[in-house]
């Protein structure tokens, strides 16, 4: 894909990447968007399950699962 035809994504206004208009998303997100979307949907579902967890043990279990889901997705789809 030519850069001008890439979908937009959130930008990072800090010093880490460069000018404020740079995206923090890896270009890989657009080559396998279905995987990214699946992972994001799973994380959202897990977060919703935390909200409805019946006890503290379940909250802890789901919180660990959400952390793993977020870390995995970030390792795949954020610029290094």
DRENDO-1510 file (C-alpha; in Angstrom, 1 decimal, always signed):
<recs>
REC; n; res; u; v; w
REC; 1; UNK; +0.0; +0.0; +0.0 .
REC; 2; UNK; +1.2; +3.5; -0.7 .
REC; 3; UNK; +1.5; +5.6; +2.4 .
REC; 4; UNK; -1.2; +8.0; +1.3 .
REC; 5; UNK; -3.7; +5.1; +1.0 .
REC; 6; UNK; -3.0; +3.6; +4.5 .
REC; 7; UNK; -5.8; +3.9; +7.0 .
REC; 8; UNK; -5.2; +6.5; +9.7 .
REC; 9; UNK; -4.4; +5.5; +13.3 .
REC; 10; UNK; -3.8; +7.4; +16.5 .
REC; 11; UNK; -0.7; +9.5; +16.7 .
REC; 12; UNK; +1.9; +10.0; +19.3 .
REC; 13; UNK; +2.8; +13.5; +20.3 .
REC; 14; UNK; +6.0; +12.7; +22.2 .
REC; 15; UNK; +9.6; +12.6; +21.4 .
REC; 16; UNK; +10.0; +8.8; +21.2 .
REC; 17; UNK; +9.1; +8.4; +17.6 .
REC; 18; UNK; +9.7; +11.7; +16.0 .
REC; 19; UNK; +7.4; +14.4; +14.7 .
REC; 20; UNK; +4.0; +14.6; +16.3 .
REC; 21; UNK; +2.2; +13.3; +13.2 .
REC; 22; UNK; +3.9; +9.9; +13.3 .
REC; 23; UNK; +1.7; +7.0; +14.2 .
REC; 24; UNK; +2.6; +4.6; +17.0 .
REC; 25; UNK; +1.1; +1.7; +15.0 .
REC; 26; UNK; +3.3; -0.6; +13.2 .
REC; 27; UNK; +2.6; -0.9; +9.4 .
REC; 28; UNK; +2.0; -4.6; +10.1 .
REC; 29; UNK; -1.4; -3.7; +11.6 .
REC; 30; UNK; -2.7; -2.9; +8.1 .
REC; 31; UNK; -1.3; -6.1; +6.5 .
REC; 32; UNK; -3.1; -8.3; +9.0 .
REC; 33; UNK; -5.9; -6.2; +10.2 .
REC; 34; UNK; -8.2; -9.1; +10.8 .
REC; 35; UNK; -5.7; -10.5; +13.4 .
REC; 36; UNK; -5.4; -7.1; +15.1 .
REC; 37; UNK; -9.2; -6.7; +15.1 .
REC; 38; UNK; -9.7; -10.2; +16.6 .
REC; 39; UNK; -7.2; -9.4; +19.4 .
REC; 40; UNK; -8.8; -6.1; +20.1 .
REC; 41; UNK; -12.3; -7.7; +20.3 .
REC; 42; UNK; -11.0; -10.4; +22.7 .
REC; 43; UNK; -9.4; -7.7; +24.9 .
REC; 44; UNK; -12.6; -5.7; +25.0 .
REC; 45; UNK; -14.6; -8.8; +25.8 .
REC; 46; UNK; -12.2; -9.7; +28.6 .
REC; 47; UNK; -12.5; -6.2; +30.0 .
REC; 48; UNK; -16.2; -6.5; +30.0 .
REC; 49; UNK; -16.0; -9.8; +31.8 .
REC; 50; UNK; -13.9; -8.2; +34.5 .
REC; 51; UNK; -16.7; -5.7; +35.1 .
REC; 52; UNK; -19.1; -8.5; +35.7 .
REC; 53; UNK; -16.8; -10.9; +37.6 .
REC; 54; UNK; -18.5; -12.5; +40.6 .
REC; 55; UNK; -15.5; -12.5; +42.9 .
REC; 56; UNK; -12.0; -11.3; +43.5 .
REC; 57; UNK; -10.4; -14.5; +42.3 .
REC; 58; UNK; -12.2; -14.2; +38.9 .
REC; 59; UNK; -11.2; -10.5; +38.7 .
REC; 60; UNK; -7.5; -11.5; +39.2 .
REC; 61; UNK; -7.7; -14.3; +36.6 .
REC; 62; UNK; -9.3; -12.0; +34.0 .
REC; 63; UNK; -6.9; -9.2; +34.8 .
REC; 64; UNK; -4.0; -11.4; +34.1 .
REC; 65; UNK; -5.6; -12.6; +30.8 .
REC; 66; UNK; -6.2; -9.0; +29.8 .
REC; 67; UNK; -2.7; -8.0; +30.5 .
REC; 68; UNK; -1.3; -10.9; +28.4 .
REC; 69; UNK; -3.7; -10.0; +25.6 .
REC; 70; UNK; -2.7; -6.3; +25.6 .
REC; 71; UNK; +1.1; -7.1; +25.9 .
REC; 72; UNK; +0.9; -9.6; +23.0 .
REC; 73; UNK; -1.0; -7.2; +20.7 .
REC; 74; UNK; +1.3; -4.3; +21.6 .
REC; 75; UNK; +4.4; -6.5; +20.9 .
REC; 76; UNK; +3.0; -7.3; +17.4 .
REC; 77; UNK; +1.5; -4.0; +16.4 .
REC; 78; UNK; +3.3; -1.1; +18.0 .
REC; 79; UNK; +6.5; +0.5; +16.5 .
REC; 80; UNK; +9.6; -0.4; +18.4 .
</recs>
